[in-house]
Each structure stands twice: as structure tokens, then as C-alpha cells.
Amino acid sequence: MPETSSQPAFESFGGRAFSFYPAIRNVEYNEWTWVRETWSEILVTNSKTGQELWIPRTWVGRISSADEPVLIVGLNRELEMKAGAVWSYERNLIEMPPPPRPGTRTAAPPPEGAPAAVAAPSPESRLGRLILYTVLVGIGCVMLVVSFTFDGMPRPQDWLRQRDTATSDQKYLSLTREDTRGDVARKLGAADREQWITPDSAEIHFYLMWYPGRSYVVVLMGAERGGGRYIGTVHAASRAPLDSVRLPGGGSTTSMLRALPKF
């Protein structure tokens, strides 16, 4: 999907329906139309249920320049609907305590009934926490800048370890965004396995053509089953994107490939 300016012209949609990507959680039908907008928000209505939602402009990313397979409006973050409004979706993470260091002694528990001792934080520990918070905020700002400057935010596991993405050939580089399932089979040969990874009720469907002997999986996307077109190739073992499609107005499908449903 091509990148938009800071003030995208939604009124140019002319009443056409579009889908958000990623889809807003807790909403059954991902099909919307533009109603009106302000300098900071846009008002959209669900084509199936009539539900109206205000969405901040800062959460709206790229807008596709073509209707095929479906007009898509990108979102910069995952959203969910709660109490008739949209909110940023936060995943609940449980922080595990670090394991004890080798050679360290564990303090004996106090006798039963004895008052627990409370140690006041030292000035050094407060200063250390302040430095740590400052560093974390700086890292977060850098990651935010990277996410808007480049095509999707690099995942931490990609920085921490080098994944094996070797393949036996690179014939997938001959594929284009116009190729259908039949075109892929003609260029690469019959796939060992094929599957849909989205339910029948989904607004956007993803279709996989497996070539395990070559260590990669070809991905197609379409508004309906049977009409998908090539959007990229991922490594069969690590799911790392190996090839993506350049979109007409700029950008690529790399972020879509990283956000595929689990398979």
C-alpha cells in the first residue's frame, strides 16, 4: 500500500468500501465507509452493522492506490473496540523473575511472627533506576522512528540472533504481484501442499503454496477465495520474509508477511 501524507484525502473514496489492516479487534465485519473527518480524527461506519467509530489520524498509515483485491487502509498499530470506541490493543505480558546467580546465597526466611524488615532504597539505586528509565525511553523513541521511516518495525528476535534463511533455489524472485495460483505453479512447479490460513468469513484471505524441499512458502492474498495474487515468499522454518511485492505508490508487502496468521 502506498504511503500517505499526514492528511490523507479520505473524501476521495467516493463512498467506496474499504478494509483496515490489521483488522480492528472485536469487530465481526471488516468493511467500512468514510463519513466525515476533522483535522485530528476520521469518522467511519461499518457497512454491515452501521457501527460508527472515530479513529485518530495518527493511527492511520498507508492507503492502497488500487481496489484489487480490496481497497485497504493500513493502521500503525493494532486496535480493538471497547464500549463503542477504539483503543490501542495492548498484549498482556507476564514478567518472569530472573534466575539466581550461581554462587549467590539466598537469605534465610525470618522466624514466624517476626516483623519483616523493610530496606529503604539507597540514593545509588534510585539513580540507577533513573538511568535505566532514561535508556529505555531512548530505545523506545528510536524504535518508533525506525517503524515510521522503514517498512515495518524490525522484530527484536531478528536483532538478537541470526536466523538460517537458506533455500535450495531462488525461483520465487521471478514472481510478480500479478501472478495467480496457476502462474506460480507454472513458474515454480506444483506445490507439495496448499492451504488457506484464514476462515471462510474473513474479509481478506491468505493462501499458502508450500515448497518444503526448497525451504520456502509462497503467499497469495485476495478478497475472496480463488482470486488471490502473489504478495511474497517466506522461509518455511523461520517465517522470515524472503521476497515481497513493491506496491504502486511505494512501500511493499513486507509488513503483511510479518503479520500473517499463525500457520
N, C-alpha and C positions, 0 to 999 in steps of 0.2 A: 504494500500500500504506500502511496507517495506521501511524503511528509507534508504537513500543512503549515500554514503560517500561524502566528499566535492568535489570529482572529479568523478562523475558518468560516467560509460563507455557507452556512447550512441552508439558508433560504434558497440557494441554487438547486437544492434537491428536487424542487418542484413537486412535492407530495410523494416522491418515491420512498418505498420502504427500504430499510437497511438493518443490518445486524451489528451488534457490538462484539468485539473480540479483545480480550476474553469475555464470554457472556456474563451478565450480572447474575450473581447467585440468588437463589430463592425466587427467581422469575421463571415461569414454565415456558413461555414463548419468547424467543429472542428475535422479535421482529418489531421495529419501531418506525415512527414517522416524526419529522420535525414539526413543532408547533410554533414556537417563537423563541427569542433569545434576548439576553441582556449583555452588558459588557463583561459580566463575570460568570453567567450560567446559561445553559440552554434547557428548554423545556421540550421533552419528547413524550409521545404517547404510544402505548403498546397496541399494535394493530389487531391483536386477538382479544385482549381483555379490556382495553380502554384505559388502563392504568397510566397516570401521568407522573413523570419524575423530573425533578430539577437536577441537573448534573453540572458541577463546576467545570469551567473551561480548562482549568489546569489539569484535569484528569483526562481530557480528550487528547488523543495522539494523532495518528495518521488517518487519512481518509482515502479509500481506494478511488482511482480515477475511472474505473470501469465497473459495469454492473455484472460481469460474468466472472466467476459463477454466481456471485452475490455482492451487492454493494456493502462494504464493510467499513465501519468506523472503529478505529483502534482506541483502546484505553491504556493509559500509562500505568495502571495498577488494577489489581483485582477488586471488584466492588461487590457488595451484597445489599439486598433490600431488607430493611428492618423498619417496622412501624410506618410504612408508606414513604420512606425516604431511602436514599442511597448512602452507604457508608463505606469507607475503606475496609477491605476484608483483612483481618489480622489472624494469622495462624497461631494457635496456642502451642508454645514450646515449653517443655519441662526441662529446667536446667539441672543436670546431674552433678553432684558434688565430686570434686577431683579425688582420685585415689591418694592414699597417704604415701608420702615419700619413703623410699627404702631407708631403714636405719633410724627413722624418727620414732619417738616414744609417744604412746597415747596416754594422756593424763588419766589417772585413776578417778572413777566417779566419786563424788563427795558422799560421806556417810548419809544414810537415810535420815531425814528430818533436819539435816544441817542446811542453813540458808545458802543459796547459790551466790557465788562471788561474781560481781559484775565489773569487768575491767573497763575503765574509761579509755576511749581512743586517744592515742598519743598524737601530738602535732605532726610527727613524721607520717603516720598512717593517713591522716586527713590530707596532707599534702600529696601523698602517693595516689589517693583516690581522685583528687582533683586533676592530677596529671593524666591519670588513666581516662577519666571522662573527657578531657580535652582531646586526647589522641583518638578516642572512639568517635567523637563528633567530627573530627577532621577526616577520618576514614569514611564516615557516612557521607560527608559532603563530596568527597572525591568520587565515591561510587555513584552518587546521584548525578554528578556532572558527566561521568562516563556513560550512564544509562541514557542520557538525552543526546550526547554527542555521537555515540556509535549506535550500531543496530542491535539494541538489546544489551542488558547488563551481563557481563561475563559472570558465570557462576563460580562461587568460591572453590568448589572441587576442581575446577579447571586450572586454578592457580596453584593449588596445594599439591597436585600430583599430575604427572604426565600420563595421559591415557593412551593405550595402544589402539590406534585407528587404522592399522594397515589393512589393505584389501588386495585381493588377487588381481584385480584389474580396475580401471577407471572408465569403463564404458559408459557409466552413468553421466559423464560430463558431456555426452552427445545429446542428452535430453533437453528439451525446452519447455517453457510454460504452456505451449500449445499442444503438447503431447498427451494423448489419452492412454487408457489401459492397453488398447490394441497397438498404439505406437510404441509403447515401452516393450511389449512382448516382441514386436518386430525388430527393435534395435538391440535388445539385450537377450532375447530368447524367453521361453516360457519360465515363469516364476515357479519355485519349488512349493510355495504356499502363498495364498492370498486371503486377506481378511479385512472386514470393516472393524474399526475400533470405536465407532460411535453408534449409539442406539438409533432405531428407526425414527424416533421422534425428534432427533437433533436437527437444528437449523443448518448446521454446517457438518458435512460428513468427511471423514478421513479414511482412505483406503490404502492398504499396505500390500506391496508385492515383495515377497521375501526371496533373497538370493543368498542363503547361508553359506554356500560353498565359496562365495566371493566376499563374504563378511559384510554385506550391506543390505539395506531395505529401502526400496523406492516408495515415496509417499505421494499420493494424489489427493486432491481436495475438490469437493463440489457441493452445490446447494442441494442436490438430490442424488440418490444412489444411481450409479450407472453413468453419471455425467461428469465424473471427476477428471481433473487435469493435473499434470505434474507440478509439484511445488518444491521438491528437493529430495535428497538422499541422506539417510543417517546410518551410522555404523551399527551393525547388528548387535554387538555386545555392549558397547558403552553408550549407545544412543546419541553420540556426538554428531552434529551436522557435518556432512562431508561436502554437500553441494546444495545451493539454494538458488531461487529464481529472482532475478532482478525485475522489479515492478516498474510499470511505465513511468510514473512520476518520480522515481528514485526510491532508495531503500530496497530491502529484499525480504524473503520469507524466513530468514534465519530465526527470528523470534517465534514464529509459528512452530517451527520444527522443535525448538527447545520446550515449547509449551504443549506438546502433543499429549493426548490422554495416555495413561499408562497402558503398555502392551507387553 
